[in-house]
Amino acid sequence: MSRTNFQELLDAGVHFGHLARKWNPKMAPYIFDQKNGIHIIDLHKSVVKIDEAAEVLKELARSGRKVLFVATKKQAKDVVAEKAASVNMPSVTERWPGGMLTNFPTIRKAVKKMNTIDKMKEDGTFDKLAKRERLQVERQRAKLEKNLGSIRDMSRLPSALFVVDVQKEANAVKEAVRLNIPVIAMVDTCCDPTPIDYVIPANDDATKSIALIMDVLTQAIQEGLDERKLEKEKEAAAEPAPEKDAAGKKLRPRRGAAKVEAVTEEAAAPQAE
């Protein structure tokens, strides 16, 4: 069963492409028709591609991996930030920091700096600074929060990138391709789909269109997270409970106990003639 349908996509305006004169010929397989000088996207193909991307994201979430959402354009940033946060995934919605993937250790240093400032506030060191120094640190903290706040928990490179508008986020796509990180993207009729691993042909300019596709994809991620949680609970339930003494403390196995058991089993086993 499909996660979305033709009518839902039609109502959200996913089918509206760019002006025909601005098209990219490589998007021809995903174009249905041309109307009033505007290309119309084939929504039947969009449905298939959305399902494909959703399954990929679900599997990544189920295996405990992170997907980085990238959307800095005005129509997309708020929707993407909100939806990504709802499934605890990192996002970049202000400005793509150059070298964020290819120079990841430097980005992690900047995030650590932000965490250090937070610790200074907690332990009272911040209050001991001069007023001017405090202002400087506050400004630095605000700048770091704006650009890197949504990725502060991302301790390693993401397993995939989801991009809205591959033209605007060309640097993010280039870095991901260079590091062999799969890219899932909403691709409009004016864009080149070649570097994208999972193309979702769709209108990337309308908030309604972006919100619908984000809804479907984050729902798939949530399913993956729920399945992962269930699997962990089953594993925990299957594990034998550790033995405890009268005080309720866990008993540690005696040294050599395993060896003794192994020797006993060996002695008990019938000898081959």
Wavefront OBJ file of the C-alpha trace (Angstrom):
o trace
v 0.000 0.000 0.000
v 1.318 3.472 -0.942
v 2.104 5.984 1.769
v 0.476 8.750 -0.233
v -1.758 8.948 -3.307
v -2.218 10.916 -6.521
v -5.052 13.068 -5.120
v -3.137 14.137 -1.979
v -0.149 15.183 -4.077
v -2.413 17.012 -6.525
v -4.152 18.941 -3.699
v -0.766 19.988 -2.284
v 0.430 21.286 -5.680
v 3.308 18.776 -5.909
v 2.728 18.545 -9.691
v 3.681 22.149 -10.506
v 7.138 22.286 -12.071
v 9.134 25.318 -13.238
v 8.763 27.350 -16.404
v 9.274 25.138 -19.438
v 12.067 27.378 -20.760
v 14.027 26.838 -17.525
v 13.760 23.043 -17.549
v 16.591 20.551 -17.255
v 16.288 17.902 -20.025
v 17.501 15.234 -17.585
v 14.170 15.607 -15.751
v 12.258 14.585 -18.919
v 11.358 11.074 -17.588
v 9.470 12.680 -14.681
v 7.546 15.294 -16.710
v 3.962 14.480 -17.713
v 2.997 17.522 -19.780
v 3.328 21.268 -20.293
v 0.552 23.726 -19.500
v 0.635 27.528 -19.912
v 4.421 27.401 -20.257
v 4.839 25.418 -17.014
v 5.942 21.800 -16.804
v 3.622 19.368 -15.025
v 5.292 16.604 -12.989
v 4.062 13.017 -13.416
v 2.547 12.347 -9.971
v 2.277 8.597 -10.560
v 6.072 8.537 -10.635
v 6.236 10.832 -7.588
v 4.085 8.358 -5.576
v 6.483 5.488 -6.414
v 9.575 7.554 -5.616
v 8.169 8.838 -2.290
v 7.461 5.237 -1.217
v 10.986 4.196 -2.213
v 12.579 7.045 -0.223
v 10.313 6.368 2.775
v 11.424 2.720 2.939
v 15.103 3.741 2.820
v 14.601 6.242 5.661
v 12.617 3.721 7.717
v 15.436 1.153 7.472
v 18.061 3.740 8.419
v 16.052 4.780 11.483
v 15.487 1.148 12.455
v 19.238 0.500 12.405
v 19.822 3.540 14.636
v 21.387 5.793 12.012
v 20.973 9.524 11.544
v 19.611 11.364 8.511
v 20.585 15.014 8.052
v 17.797 17.238 6.673
v 18.969 20.243 4.624
v 16.660 23.092 3.597
v 17.665 26.738 3.859
v 15.086 28.304 1.525
v 12.399 30.440 3.148
v 9.431 28.246 2.154
v 11.030 25.083 3.538
v 13.210 25.918 6.543
v 10.538 26.086 9.283
v 8.648 23.002 8.087
v 11.836 20.947 7.739
v 13.256 22.056 11.117
v 10.011 21.188 12.910
v 9.485 17.807 11.233
v 13.144 16.743 11.622
v 13.067 17.661 15.339
v 9.860 15.625 15.812
v 11.772 12.420 14.948
v 14.989 13.544 16.680
v 16.958 13.998 13.451
v 19.533 16.769 12.823
v 18.829 19.549 10.330
v 20.516 22.532 8.675
v 18.000 25.294 7.954
v 19.988 28.537 8.273
v 23.097 28.313 6.130
v 25.133 25.357 4.968
v 28.503 25.617 6.790
v 31.117 24.938 4.105
v 32.971 21.687 4.757
v 30.377 20.507 7.227
v 30.727 16.925 5.994
v 34.161 16.958 4.361
v 35.685 18.805 7.330
v 33.473 17.337 10.047
v 36.083 17.416 12.898
v 36.253 21.247 12.641
v 32.461 21.487 12.871
v 32.522 19.224 15.937
v 35.064 21.588 17.550
v 32.650 24.505 17.054
v 29.838 22.460 18.647
v 32.137 21.612 21.598
v 32.827 25.326 22.004
v 29.092 25.923 22.311
v 28.824 23.164 24.926
v 31.760 24.688 26.839
v 29.958 28.064 27.009
v 26.863 26.283 28.348
v 28.972 24.603 31.058
v 30.467 27.988 31.992
v 26.942 29.281 32.592
v 26.061 26.259 34.707
v 29.135 26.291 36.962
v 29.134 30.069 37.467
v 32.352 30.833 35.519
v 30.352 32.947 33.073
v 29.152 35.317 35.827
v 32.751 36.008 36.880
v 33.653 37.407 33.451
v 33.767 41.145 32.780
v 30.629 42.646 31.224
v 32.312 43.140 27.841
v 33.616 39.555 27.772
v 30.175 38.260 28.692
v 28.633 40.116 25.751
v 31.252 38.705 23.364
v 30.666 35.162 24.603
v 26.879 35.619 24.367
v 27.162 36.819 20.758
v 29.439 33.908 19.885
v 27.022 31.446 21.534
v 24.019 32.908 19.642
v 25.872 32.653 16.308
v 26.892 29.041 16.954
v 23.362 28.146 18.067
v 21.854 29.655 14.913
v 24.160 27.780 12.538
v 24.922 24.579 14.422
v 22.319 24.228 17.187
v 20.285 21.615 15.334
v 23.313 19.337 14.802
v 24.830 19.555 18.299
v 23.921 15.899 19.016
v 25.338 14.628 15.718
v 28.566 12.995 16.877
v 29.345 11.291 13.565
v 28.685 11.771 9.853
v 25.056 11.169 8.832
v 24.120 7.964 6.985
v 22.024 9.920 4.464
v 21.054 13.463 3.455
v 17.554 14.689 2.677
v 17.613 17.874 0.589
v 14.956 20.357 -0.510
v 16.095 22.199 -3.670
v 19.280 20.586 -4.964
v 20.256 23.771 -6.829
v 20.261 25.939 -3.716
v 21.924 23.210 -1.627
v 24.467 22.288 -4.327
v 27.396 22.456 -1.839
v 25.711 20.020 0.555
v 25.036 17.599 -2.321
v 28.651 17.871 -3.570
v 30.065 17.083 -0.123
v 27.725 14.108 0.337
v 28.596 12.707 -3.118
v 32.304 13.106 -2.372
v 31.927 11.050 0.829
v 29.551 8.489 -0.738
v 26.687 9.516 1.547
v 23.347 8.696 -0.152
v 21.247 11.744 -1.074
v 17.435 11.745 -1.051
v 15.973 14.932 -2.519
v 12.908 16.759 -3.741
v 13.916 17.556 -7.317
v 12.067 20.152 -9.410
v 11.970 20.266 -13.243
v 14.782 22.847 -13.420
v 17.282 20.686 -11.508
v 19.803 18.011 -12.489
v 18.788 14.676 -10.884
v 22.064 12.913 -11.813
v 23.929 13.232 -8.451
v 20.821 12.260 -6.442
v 20.490 8.644 -5.306
v 16.763 8.801 -4.535
v 14.961 11.387 -6.671
v 11.527 12.598 -5.561
v 10.143 14.597 -8.526
v 8.170 17.368 -6.826
v 7.470 21.075 -6.529
v 10.169 22.304 -4.121
v 8.885 25.898 -3.957
v 5.482 25.474 -2.268
v 5.342 25.052 1.505
v 2.273 22.800 1.194
v 4.109 20.449 -1.179
v 7.206 20.311 1.061
v 5.086 19.769 4.212
v 3.189 16.828 2.680
v 6.353 15.010 1.593
v 8.072 15.750 4.914
v 5.016 14.332 6.722
v 5.202 11.056 4.810
v 8.973 10.681 5.238
v 9.084 11.545 8.950
v 6.206 9.122 9.546
v 8.335 6.394 7.937
v 11.280 7.367 10.167
v 9.024 7.194 13.238
v 7.934 3.675 12.218
v 11.599 2.661 12.004
v 12.328 4.163 15.439
v 9.309 2.373 16.967
v 10.389 -0.960 15.476
v 13.917 -0.443 16.825
v 12.536 0.282 20.292
v 10.341 -2.838 20.153
v 13.273 -5.020 19.064
v 15.396 -3.708 21.945
v 12.582 -4.379 24.437
v 12.229 -7.954 23.145
v 15.976 -8.504 23.452
v 15.961 -7.135 26.996
v 13.025 -9.395 27.938
v 14.740 -12.461 26.437
v 17.926 -11.954 28.479
v 17.981 -13.950 31.759
v 17.734 -11.754 34.837
v 21.044 -11.559 36.792
v 21.132 -13.478 40.073
v 20.919 -11.355 43.218
v 21.909 -11.900 46.863
v 19.689 -11.324 49.891
v 20.463 -7.574 49.819
v 19.319 -7.334 46.197
v 22.809 -6.826 44.769
v 23.827 -8.502 41.511
v 25.993 -11.586 42.094
v 29.235 -11.708 40.139
v 30.236 -15.108 38.726
v 33.135 -16.626 40.669
v 36.503 -16.677 38.941
v 37.072 -19.959 37.203
v 33.385 -20.918 37.504
v 33.032 -21.087 33.723
v 36.157 -23.279 33.459
v 34.864 -25.657 36.146
v 31.519 -25.966 34.319
v 33.269 -26.674 31.037
v 35.447 -29.408 32.636
v 32.397 -30.968 34.334
v 30.456 -31.060 31.061
v 33.428 -32.628 29.313
v 33.704 -35.339 31.962
v 29.958 -36.030 31.786
v 29.960 -36.432 28.000
v 30.175 -40.078 26.796
v 33.677 -40.879 25.532
v 34.023 -42.013 21.920
v 35.395 -45.516 21.616
l 1 2 3 4 5 6 7 8 9 10 11 12 13 14 15 16 17 18 19 20 21 22 23 24 25 26 27 28 29 30 31 32 33 34 35 36 37 38 39 40 41 42 43 44 45 46 47 48 49 50 51 52 53 54 55 56 57 58 59 60 61 62 63 64 65 66 67 68 69 70 71 72 73 74 75 76 77 78 79 80 81 82 83 84 85 86 87 88 89 90 91 92 93 94 95 96 97 98 99 100 101 102 103 104 105 106 107 108 109 110 111 112 113 114 115 116 117 118 119 120 121 122 123 124 125 126 127 128 129 130 131 132 133 134 135 136 137 138 139 140 141 142 143 144 145 146 147 148 149 150 151 152 153 154 155 156 157 158 159 160 161 162 163 164 165 166 167 168 169 170 171 172 173 174 175 176 177 178 179 180 181 182 183 184 185 186 187 188 189 190 191 192 193 194 195 196 197 198 199 200 201 202 203 204 205 206 207 208 209 210 211 212 213 214 215 216 217 218 219 220 221 222 223 224 225 226 227 228 229 230 231 232 233 234 235 236 237 238 239 240 241 242 243 244 245 246 247 248 249 250 251 252 253 254 255 256 257 258 259 260 261 262 263 264 265 266 267 268 269 270 271 272 273
